[in-house]
Amino acid sequence: MTLEITEVRISLREDDKLKAFASMTFNDAFVIRGLKIIEGTNGMFVAMPSRKRPDGTYQDVAHPINNETRKFIEDRILDEYERERSKLQSSLIGTTL
């Protein structure tokens, strides 16, 4: 079976660092929610869903096993994020004319 991203949903946020939440569906059969699009010091990146441990650190709930898969996921999510931002900007421009 080939891994295919069949859907990405972006929920934009107005925050200094947290730019959006994302969810993605693989092969129309498996969804991962709670991904975060973060603006870091070296640019935008996708943080995997995580939970806070009793010692105050965070542990990923789901994450790619290798860099190739991480890049595949991150590229697709960031592309969708840019598409959503463009749609929002277009709609805002349309309402101010």
Secondary structure, 3 states (H helix, E strand, C coil): CCCCEEEEEEEECCCCCEEEEEEEEECCCEEEEEEEEEEECCEEEEECCEEECCCCCEEECCCCCCHHHHHHHHHHHHHHHHHHHHHHHHHHHHHHC
